[in-house]
Amino acid sequence: MLDDAIARVTPPEAFKILTEDPTAVLVDVRSKVEFDYVGHPLNAIHVPWKEFPDWKENQNFVRDFQAAIGEGSSSDDTRSILTICRSGARSLAAARILAGAGYKRLYNVDEGFEGDKDNHAHRGTINGWRFHALPWVQT
């Protein structure tokens, strides 16, 4: 099963991987609007998995990912690849596609950038990249 090829990490664990491995890449798979206006982890590469307004899966995701991380990238690449979205669901789907394309060192950031909803349906109050005060920027 593809999920066996994807390690699940918290935002602090993801940040540690990114800090300790200079070749690691963090791929934010949220829509452009989310990436730009909600904010994103510092140095994240943006490759949308689904885009507004139709929210269809990006059929060119692997090709777009390869273009975003640089010429010559392939599934033989040994770098760590971390995927992140709002709460961890879209990024897991994107990581599954990368696993299916043969990528091996995959990590999904389970809490995502904004985190899970609290009892008042608010994000960012119980977990997520921003909740953990990790570096991020907003356009």
C-alpha positions in Angstrom: 0.0 0.0 0.0 1.3 3.5 -0.9 0.6 4.9 2.6 3.4 2.6 3.9 5.8 4.7 1.8 4.7 8.0 3.4 5.9 8.9 6.9 3.6 11.1 8.9 5.2 13.9 10.9 4.1 16.8 13.0 5.0 20.4 12.0 7.9 20.5 14.5 9.2 17.2 13.2 8.9 18.4 9.6 10.8 21.6 10.5 13.6 19.5 12.1 13.9 17.5 8.9 14.1 20.7 6.9 16.6 22.2 9.2 18.9 19.1 9.4 18.7 18.1 5.7 19.6 21.0 3.3 18.4 19.0 0.3 14.9 18.4 1.8 12.0 20.2 0.1 8.6 21.3 1.6 5.8 21.3 -1.0 2.7 23.3 -0.2 -0.1 21.7 -2.2 -2.9 24.2 -1.3 -4.5 26.5 -3.8 -2.8 29.7 -4.9 -5.2 31.8 -2.8 -4.5 29.9 0.3 -0.7 29.9 -0.3 -0.6 33.7 -1.0 -3.2 35.1 1.4 -3.4 32.7 4.3 0.4 32.3 4.3 2.8 29.5 3.9 5.9 28.0 5.5 9.1 29.9 4.8 10.8 28.5 1.6 7.9 26.2 0.8 7.6 25.3 -2.9 4.0 25.8 -4.2 2.5 23.0 -6.4 -1.3 23.0 -6.1 -3.0 19.6 -5.7 -6.4 21.1 -6.3 -7.2 24.7 -7.5 -10.1 27.0 -7.0 -12.9 27.2 -8.3 -13.5 23.6 -9.5 -11.2 21.8 -7.0 -10.3 19.1 -9.5 -7.1 17.1 -8.8 -4.1 18.4 -10.7 -3.6 15.7 -13.4 -0.1 17.2 -14.0 1.0 17.2 -10.4 4.1 15.0 -10.7 5.3 17.0 -13.8 4.6 20.3 -12.1 6.4 19.1 -8.9 9.4 18.0 -10.9 9.5 21.4 -12.7 9.2 23.2 -9.4 12.1 21.4 -7.7 14.4 21.7 -10.6 15.6 20.2 -13.8 16.7 16.6 -13.7 14.6 15.6 -10.8 13.1 12.1 -10.9 11.8 9.4 -8.6 15.5 8.3 -8.2 16.0 11.6 -6.3 17.2 10.8 -2.7 16.1 14.1 -1.1 13.4 14.1 1.5 10.1 15.4 0.2 7.6 16.8 2.7 4.0 17.7 1.7 1.7 20.1 3.5 -1.7 21.6 3.0 -4.3 23.2 5.4 -4.8 20.2 7.7 -3.0 17.2 6.1 -5.6 15.6 3.8 -4.8 17.1 0.4 -1.1 16.8 1.1 -1.5 13.1 1.9 -3.3 12.6 -1.4 -0.4 14.4 -3.2 2.2 12.4 -1.4 0.4 9.2 -2.5 0.7 10.4 -6.1 4.4 11.0 -5.6 4.8 7.5 -4.1 3.0 6.1 -7.1 5.5 7.9 -9.3 8.3 6.1 -7.5 9.5 8.8 -5.0 10.8 7.1 -1.8 11.5 9.6 1.0 8.1 11.1 1.5 6.7 12.8 4.6 3.2 14.2 5.1 2.8 17.0 7.6 -0.4 15.7 9.3 -1.5 18.8 11.1 -0.9 20.9 8.1 -0.4 24.7 8.0 -3.6 25.8 9.7 -4.3 22.7 11.8 -7.5 21.0 12.8 -10.7 22.8 13.9 -11.3 23.4 17.5 -14.7 23.2 19.3 -15.7 26.5 17.7 -14.7 25.5 14.2 -11.6 27.7 14.3 -8.3 26.5 12.9 -4.9 27.4 14.3 -5.8 27.1 18.0 -4.8 23.5 18.7 -2.2 22.4 16.2 -0.7 23.2 12.8 2.5 24.9 11.4 1.4 28.4 12.6 0.2 27.1 16.0 3.7 25.8 16.6 5.2 29.2 15.8 7.3 27.8 12.9 8.6 30.3 10.3 6.0 31.4 7.8 5.3 34.3 5.4 2.2 35.9 3.9 2.0 37.6 0.5 
